[in-house]
Amino acid sequence: MSDTLEACVIGAGAAGLAAAITAAEQGVRVVVLERQARIGQSILKTGNGRCNLTNDAIGAALPLGTYRNQDFASNVLGRWDAAAVRAWFDERGLMTEADERGWVYPRTRMANSVLDVLRHRIAELDVELRCECQPEHVESAGEGFVLHLASGESLCSRAVILAHGGSRSVDIGGLSYQETAPILGPLGTDTAAIRGLDGVRVSAQLSLSRNERELFCEYGELLFRNYGLSGIVAFNLSRYARRGDHISIDLFPEDTEDGLAAFLGARRESLGGYDTQSFYDGMLHPRIGRLFRDSYANSHRLAHALKHWQVRMNAAPKPEQAQVLRGGYQVAAFRADRLEAYDYPGLFAAGECLDVDGPCGGYNLHWAWASGITAGYAAAAFSSSRFPSD
Ligand SMILES: Cc1cc2nc3c(=O)[nH]c(=O)nc-3n(C[C@H](O)[C@H](O)[C@H](O)COP(=O)(O)OP(=O)(O)OC[C@H]3O[C@@H](n4cnc5c(N)ncnc54)[C@H](O)[C@@H]3O)c2cc1C
């Protein structure tokens, strides 16, 4: 193949740009193909424009089940934990800082800064960018791959890195694929129990159960919508929820039910002649207080209601509201250490196109950077038929 490229990256999002920079830093000539008119547009939308790029909790003690397919992902995350990814960015000019939860942002709190740093490095390394270029089909041929573009042209490349994100926009014949489903977004629920609360924010503990088995329990920010539940804790719950599952909202997770009942009884006594609404004022959002008006007289009934407020999930997040598409290339088809397809030597994958996802807080972008860097090293080694000395 005389015109064969050394390494081709499909997709210029977080994973693709990290992969391209890494492979180019190893001395490989890299071409990035991006279907949009500009690179890195998905990065700009993250973290409400501030880009929560990693989380300091991603290290040796990462709790089991934080990531989907964590056994597979941990091969990459063990080497590229939060400290390593922050150092990678630091070396390339991006200053980062963590908030009190350990969520890491660029120091400027601007997603643009992340993209600027990646763009400068891409230019410095002479990585070739081809925008508005969309490979639709990749097939293995001879000593590499042929990429058939939407324009009708085709390209040949010795190594290919798939980094096209969550949607299945490229056809790779024999690679097994898990159909995608939107996660990390607002959930539809029955609305009778939360009527009138659209826009109300609280801190609460949400638990999810199916057939009386608890599948998820987390404390965090909850936002009521007229169709259901939003906010970070609801987004995280959406990774586990199915239609028909029970969601229980605990507004006082710091108290036992008996302790809360005793507190409510004492409050009623100390506030003496107050009416029902005044009893709730200063304790609950007024609109939530109104919903619990009928339970006011009985402290035990009210404590139970405030700790076991029940709604039923009836709709998954809409794709346009979800942060991540769960699913993608099945991880069993890839070597966990270098993200190379077992059946297609020279074909690598990184980021959301693999069936790995994490909760809110920088975990998904972290996976994109860490897997992109890993695939970039491996593709460079493959393309130049050597492996990194480290
Ligand atoms: C609103 C929003 C906010 C988010 N905030 C955060 C956050 O703060 N922290 C966090 O960790 N995660 C966040 N996420 C999730 C995070 O953005 C993704 O996990 C991450 O961008 C995945 O990176 P990726 O490179 O794998 O895919 P993408 O970022 O989706 O990039 C894929 C790229 O490939 C291109 N492409 C697709 N198909 C083709 C093709 N056939 N040919 C050429 N190009 C193609 C796309 O145009 C795109 O540029 C957020 C997501 C959303 C939607």
The ligand as a MOL file (V3000), in Angstrom:
LIG
                    3D

  0  0  0     0  0            999 V3000
M  V30 BEGIN CTAB
M  V30 COUNTS 53 58 0 0 0
M  V30 BEGIN ATOM
M  V30 1 C -24.0210 18.0950 28.0280 0
M  V30 2 C -22.9180 17.1370 28.4400 0
M  V30 3 C -22.1220 17.4560 29.5060 0
M  V30 4 C -21.1270 16.5630 29.9200 0
M  V30 5 N -20.3240 16.9190 30.9570 0
M  V30 6 C -19.3470 16.0750 31.3380 0
M  V30 7 C -18.4350 16.4520 32.3780 0
M  V30 8 O -18.4480 17.5950 32.8630 0
M  V30 9 N -17.5120 15.5340 32.7710 0
M  V30 10 C -17.4200 14.2910 32.1940 0
M  V30 11 O -16.5790 13.5060 32.5970 0
M  V30 12 N -18.2300 13.9420 31.1850 0
M  V30 13 C -19.1630 14.8010 30.7320 0
M  V30 14 N -19.9600 14.4470 29.6890 0
M  V30 15 C -19.6820 13.1740 28.9850 0
M  V30 16 C -18.4710 13.3690 28.0370 0
M  V30 17 O -18.7210 14.4830 27.2210 0
M  V30 18 C -18.2160 12.1280 27.1820 0
M  V30 19 O -18.0500 11.0230 28.0210 0
M  V30 20 C -16.9590 12.3140 26.3460 0
M  V30 21 O -17.0690 13.4750 25.5350 0
M  V30 22 C -16.7050 11.1170 25.4530 0
M  V30 23 O -15.5750 11.4030 24.6760 0
M  V30 24 P -15.3440 10.6570 23.2780 0
M  V30 25 O -14.1590 11.3030 22.6760 0
M  V30 26 O -15.3590 9.2090 23.4750 0
M  V30 27 O -16.6400 10.9800 22.4080 0
M  V30 28 P -17.1470 12.3770 21.8520 0
M  V30 29 O -16.7570 13.4630 22.7670 0
M  V30 30 O -18.5920 12.1850 21.5640 0
M  V30 31 O -16.3520 12.6020 20.4980 0
M  V30 32 C -16.5960 11.8210 19.3560 0
M  V30 33 C -16.2200 12.6330 18.1300 0
M  V30 34 O -16.3110 11.7870 16.9840 0
M  V30 35 C -16.9920 12.4620 15.9410 0
M  V30 36 N -17.5650 11.4090 15.0780 0
M  V30 37 C -18.5910 10.5710 15.3350 0
M  V30 38 N -18.7440 9.6880 14.3270 0
M  V30 39 C -17.7850 9.9810 13.4190 0
M  V30 40 C -17.4260 9.4270 12.1470 0
M  V30 41 N -18.0630 8.3680 11.6320 0
M  V30 42 N -16.4010 9.9740 11.4770 0
M  V30 43 C -15.7350 11.0560 11.9740 0
M  V30 44 N -16.0370 11.6150 13.1600 0
M  V30 45 C -17.0360 11.0810 13.8710 0
M  V30 46 C -17.9920 13.3280 16.6550 0
M  V30 47 O -18.4100 14.4020 15.8440 0
M  V30 48 C -17.1700 13.7910 17.8840 0
M  V30 49 O -16.4220 14.9500 17.5860 0
M  V30 50 C -20.9460 15.3270 29.2310 0
M  V30 51 C -21.7470 15.0350 28.1350 0
M  V30 52 C -22.7190 15.9270 27.7310 0
M  V30 53 C -23.5680 15.5800 26.5390 0
M  V30 END ATOM
M  V30 BEGIN BOND
M  V30 1 1 1 2
M  V30 2 1 2 3
M  V30 3 2 2 52
M  V30 4 2 3 4
M  V30 5 1 4 5
M  V30 6 1 4 50
M  V30 7 2 5 6
M  V30 8 1 6 7
M  V30 9 1 6 13
M  V30 10 2 7 8
M  V30 11 1 7 9
M  V30 12 1 9 10
M  V30 13 2 10 11
M  V30 14 1 10 12
M  V30 15 2 12 13
M  V30 16 1 13 14
M  V30 17 1 14 15
M  V30 18 1 14 50
M  V30 19 1 15 16
M  V30 20 1 16 17
M  V30 21 1 16 18
M  V30 22 1 18 19
M  V30 23 1 18 20
M  V30 24 1 20 21
M  V30 25 1 20 22
M  V30 26 1 22 23
M  V30 27 1 23 24
M  V30 28 2 24 25
M  V30 29 1 24 26
M  V30 30 1 24 27
M  V30 31 1 27 28
M  V30 32 2 28 29
M  V30 33 1 28 30
M  V30 34 1 28 31
M  V30 35 1 31 32
M  V30 36 1 32 33
M  V30 37 1 33 34
M  V30 38 1 33 48
M  V30 39 1 34 35
M  V30 40 1 35 36
M  V30 41 1 35 46
M  V30 42 1 36 37
M  V30 43 1 36 45
M  V30 44 2 37 38
M  V30 45 1 38 39
M  V30 46 1 39 40
M  V30 47 2 39 45
M  V30 48 1 40 41
M  V30 49 2 40 42
M  V30 50 1 42 43
M  V30 51 2 43 44
M  V30 52 1 44 45
M  V30 53 1 46 47
M  V30 54 1 46 48
M  V30 55 1 48 49
M  V30 56 2 50 51
M  V30 57 1 51 52
M  V30 58 1 52 53
M  V30 END BOND
M  V30 END CTAB
M  END
